[in-house]
């Protein structure tokens, strides 16, 4: 009987109800589930806990339980158990508390040490007893497996649409979805002209930095579509930077191709995700001539080759090597006294020797402005 597991030692401590929904949308739409979670308070009262000793932790509503990072309520619950303040913790099911076995087994171990009971909709468990601990461990494994199956189903649907080039993704500036569902060139002539000018200028200058500089010198504005907030869908015209130009030149959708899998997400130890670019031969799907574009595929590949050559000029294959591999003593440590950005290192040859110059070129690269300053080192190194 569940009542036999509850002792006076448990009742002397407080009861904690943990409430969670995975996404804000579920919080708004799945209100019945939230009400069922709050109703667990009645179970605690029936087992003998007074209402004033009941604590509800619901600050994790709208947050995933696949990891503890980003959830403020779960660490709070773990702390209360570790400090011996919790006589019982409650959740509608194991998946509400954690969908990660590492988090779940850590919580179970603390409950076993502190003598804390665990209650869900199916029953009451004492992690200090073998049978209950075995059942709780099995439930945790099933909860994590359920998350895998859910993700696999959604992932399968996405890949199936991407295989047919029918997956809708946010189009880059200059491309829009037409009323029939297909993608086409933005009917706004000003937007079209701005995009074409980027490709024409790059073809003429052969440099993304020179393209930015041309836009700056001619005081040309570049469009940006707002995707969130009250002005969602509106165009905003402003100055263009180096990062934006490089993104446009690298985007194959401007060549009329559908691409999926250009980046992959990796989870870091702190629970956060980082997006990593993958080489073109590792893209999952690449389907050419799916929709109208601003340039041909041959021109796109020529642009990629030119950009790679430009990057090569600053890589380790350069004759004198980049700053991080050169002989300069203060490489990566010097800050510009004018703008505060980190200064790079240039090596140049003079009279059979290698000279060193510290250069701040952040404004030049990203905003097309002039170099802030150059500081020449006094050390000369024999080649």
Secondary structure, DSSP 8 states (H G I E B T S, - for coil): -HHHH--HHHHTSEEEEEEEESSHHHHHH-HHHHHHHHTHHHHHHHTT--GGGEEEEEEEET--SSSSTT-HHHHHHHHHHHTT-EEEEE-SSHHHH-SSHHHHHHHHHHHHHHT-EEE-SS-EEETTSHHHHHHHHHHHHHHHHHHHHHHHHHHHHHHHHHHTT-------TTEEE-TTS-EEE-S-HHHHHHHHHHHHHHHHH--HHHHHHHHHHTT--EEEE--SSTTTT-EEEE---HHHHHHHHH-GGGGT-EEE-SEEEEE-TTS-EEEEE--GGG-SEEE-SSS--SS-HHHHHHHHHHHHHHHHTTSTTSTT--GGGSS-TTTTT-B-TTT--B-EEEEEEETTEEEEEEE--HHHHHH------EEEEEEEEE-
